[in-house]
Amino acid sequence: MKIEIGPVAQASALAWLDYATEAIADLRRVAPKSLTPSAIDGFESLIAAWRIAAVQPGPFHWSTDEPPERVEFLMKAMYQAGLEIEDGIQHHGMRLRPAAADEFHIVLVRQVLDTLRLESRSNAEFVDSLRNDWRIARPD
């Protein structure tokens, strides 16, 4: 399936990428049971690709083809990572995503889930379930 992210302000993309790089290091340090090393590796590979797109002139825009199963796996892991970071703020010295990164984060989550939802009935059920729990994932 074709995944697209953007257009979104370059400054927001760069702020999110800087934050996500720090968050991944924190998650590796804490090693939460809810996140597999392969999920964290998947985030790192995407961040590397997004960083290349983010330094191009103009707004951030990126696209690729990914199997729906991988997209589902990484979106669920991103939600879990957010929960782990919320807990880690109090217990492990992690920090919250900066406001400058919010635009990119919202566009990323919503565009990917909107695309995934159209893939199949089971993907749509997954997206609807995730949106019930993940407020930022809701289209409203």
Secondary structure, DSSP 8 states (H G I E B T S, - for coil): -EEEEEEE-HHHHHHHHHHHHHHHHHHHHH--TTS-HHHHHHHHHHHHHHHHHHTSSSSEEEEEE--HHHHHHHHHHHHHHHHHHHHHHHHS------GGGHHHHHHHHHHHHHHHHTT-HHHHHHHHHHHHH-GGGS--
